[in-house]
Amino acid sequence: MGSPTSSPIFDDKPTERPVCYISRQIKPTEARYGASKMECLFLGWALEKLPYYLDGSVFKVITDCNSVKSLLNMKTPNRHILRWQIAVQEYRGNMTIVHKGGKIHKNSDGLSRWTLANTPDSPAYVPLEAEPQIPMEGINITDIVT
């Protein structure tokens, strides 16, 4: 999954210049998601990773998956989609989701197609099992059992 974050530059000819790029490998369980769910997963992940660029800004999310809007507006979502809806909710007033066909959406292809091996000797190594743990301070197991 990859995302370029860019800002418009209005010189002689309006263009967009990259501000940052983020990407990560998908986990084995995520590899089973369909294209629409994968796009929602990525959108939620990107919004969680880029709050310092997005907070207080009006911005566009450009996606090649047209069904992202409908998934994020589902009335009875499953637990995965609900999590992504919550991540997106913070930015609802400032964010616009725009569809751009995959053939003309080339600026993220390099991030999603050319990957580094996720091995301990790689500079971008992230252990796949390194999920954040929820602290359980102040909860005694005897309190739960009784």
C-alpha positions in Angstrom: 0.0 0.0 0.0 1.4 3.4 -0.8 0.3 7.0 -0.7 1.9 10.2 -2.1 0.8 13.3 -0.2 1.1 16.3 -2.4 0.3 20.0 -2.3 -0.8 22.2 -5.3 1.7 24.7 -6.6 0.1 27.6 -8.6 3.0 28.9 -10.7 2.7 29.5 -14.4 1.2 26.0 -14.8 -0.7 24.5 -11.8 1.0 21.3 -10.6 1.2 19.2 -7.6 4.5 18.7 -5.7 5.0 15.7 -3.3 5.1 16.5 0.4 5.7 13.0 1.6 5.3 9.4 0.6 4.2 6.6 2.9 3.8 2.9 2.3 3.8 -0.5 4.0 3.4 -4.1 3.2 0.1 -5.8 3.6 -0.2 -8.5 6.2 -1.1 -12.0 5.2 -4.7 -11.7 6.5 -5.1 -8.4 4.6 -4.0 -10.0 1.4 -7.4 -11.8 1.3 -9.4 -8.5 1.2 -11.0 -7.5 -2.0 -10.0 -4.3 -3.8 -12.7 -2.1 -2.1 -11.9 -3.3 1.4 -8.1 -2.9 0.6 -8.7 0.7 -0.4 -10.7 1.4 2.8 -8.0 -0.3 4.9 -5.4 1.9 3.3 -7.4 5.1 3.7 -7.9 4.5 7.4 -4.2 3.6 7.8 -3.0 6.7 5.9 -5.3 9.0 7.9 -3.9 7.6 11.1 -0.3 8.1 9.9 -0.6 11.6 8.5 -2.5 13.7 11.1 0.2 16.4 11.2 -0.4 17.1 7.5 -4.1 16.8 7.6 -5.4 18.3 10.8 -7.1 21.6 10.1 -6.6 21.3 6.3 -9.2 20.8 3.6 -8.0 18.0 1.4 -8.9 15.5 -1.4 -8.5 11.8 -1.2 -8.0 10.5 -4.8 -8.7 6.8 -5.2 -9.0 4.5 -8.2 -11.7 2.5 -6.4 -15.1 4.1 -6.9 -16.9 2.0 -4.2 -14.9 3.5 -1.3 -17.5 6.2 -0.8 -20.3 3.6 -0.5 -18.4 1.4 1.9 -17.6 4.3 4.1 -21.3 5.3 4.2 -22.7 1.8 4.9 -25.4 1.8 7.6 -24.5 -1.7 9.0 -20.8 -2.2 8.4 -18.8 -5.2 9.6 -16.1 -4.6 12.2 -13.3 -3.8 9.7 -15.3 -1.2 7.8 -16.6 0.3 11.1 -13.0 0.8 12.2 -12.2 2.6 8.9 -15.4 4.6 9.2 -14.2 5.8 12.6 -10.8 6.7 11.3 -12.4 8.7 8.5 -15.0 10.4 10.7 -12.6 12.9 12.2 -11.9 14.4 8.7 -15.5 14.2 7.2 -16.0 17.9 7.0 -12.6 18.6 5.5 -12.1 15.6 3.2 -13.5 15.0 -0.2 -13.2 11.5 -1.8 -12.6 11.7 -5.6 -12.4 8.9 -8.1 -9.6 8.9 -10.6 -9.2 5.9 -13.0 -6.3 3.6 -12.4 -4.7 4.2 -15.8 -4.2 7.9 -15.0 -3.5 7.4 -11.3 0.2 6.7 -11.6 1.8 8.5 -8.8 1.2 5.8 -6.2 2.1 2.8 -8.4 5.7 3.0 -7.6 5.0 2.7 -3.9 2.6 -0.2 -4.2 4.4 -2.2 -6.9 8.1 -1.9 -6.1 8.6 -3.3 -2.7 11.6 -3.8 -0.4 11.9 -7.2 1.2 10.7 -7.1 4.8 13.7 -8.9 6.2 15.7 -8.0 9.4 18.6 -6.7 7.3 16.3 -4.3 5.4 16.4 -0.6 6.5 12.6 -0.6 6.3 12.1 -3.8 8.4 8.9 -4.0 10.4 8.1 -7.3 12.1 4.6 -8.4 10.9 3.6 -9.5 14.4 4.5 -6.2 15.9 0.9 -5.0 16.5 0.3 -2.4 19.2 -0.8 -4.0 22.5 -3.6 -2.5 24.5 -2.3 -1.8 28.1 -4.2 -3.6 30.7 -3.0 -1.6 33.7 -5.3 -1.5 36.7 -7.2 -4.6 35.7 -6.8 -7.6 38.0 -7.6 -11.0 36.6 -9.4 -11.8 39.8 -11.7 -8.9 39.3 -12.8 -10.3 35.9 -13.3 -13.9 37.2 -15.4 -13.0 40.3 
